[in-house]
Amino acid sequence: MADLYWVMFGAAVVVLAIVVGALVTAGIRFRERPGVQARQYHGNTLLELIWTIVPTLMVISFSVLSYQRLTLVNDVDSGAAMTVQAEGKQWVWGFQYPADAKFKLSDGTYLKAAEELHIPVGQKVKIELSSVDVIHSFYIPSLGGHKDAVPGRATAVWIQADRPGRYAGQCSEFCGTGHADMLITVVAQNPIDYAAWQDAAVKQANLFNDPAVAQGKQLFTSLACAGCHTIQGLSGGKVGPELTHLMSKKTPIGGVAGLDVNEANLVKWIGNAPSLKPGIVMPVFSNKVGGPLDDATILAIVKFLETLK
Ligand code: CUA
């Protein structure tokens, strides 16, 4: 599109130069001044033919060029290396990666993401658009493509990054209060980085399908944990600190110096917090029959906590 723009811009500059040049020249050379009388001209077949035929040819060639370019822009299918589904929703873009072995998760579904889309560099990626509520518009200016996501209608667009990097995009159809915050980031990576990201992303997503994590989550809500700790969307306890973003915290566990947030320390902490921070309200827990929590139970809870990023 930019190439086409520069062709049209170049032609427009030439036309501007000729018209303004002729106007200024005529104004100076043929103006009325002492000793010279301005003359009136009527009709000049050659000139009239030129300024009719030349612009007509120009407009026809621009139409042909635009049509060709439009065909290229609208051709979402030929040569597409992968297809990603993008769903607009007030106010976030959700991405569904293709049903390809490399994106397959342990529960049989395929990798999903929100807001950030990873694509391989130098490859055409088809984006199938949909919307669950109002009209949104998918737009990554430097990767080309700009298309509305309309509820009840399937639309598509394609993007391609020629260089690795992060490309900023934005919903570009006013869709309500959060419209300005409906950002998109496209990360284009070379094949090695892309494969590494793919593995890591699948592994991370599989964490949530890990039976230990599921069990840990169930234990967290069924044992005493949920009564004291808040995890957004899961529990609302107010006695202990909130755990929603536990793994992103830089402060050590319980504020105890040296007790960094990691698996081994979380296991120790849940097993016996008072031994690490004397006087703490968090007790040593017992199981249903009064004995100490077994290692497997504690580890499952920790596996679940480790998903809280
Ligand atoms: Cu979605 Cu604006």
Residues whose N, C-alpha, C, O or C-beta is under 5 A from the ligand:
A	BS01	CUA	I135 H136 C171 S172 E173 F174 C175 H179 M182
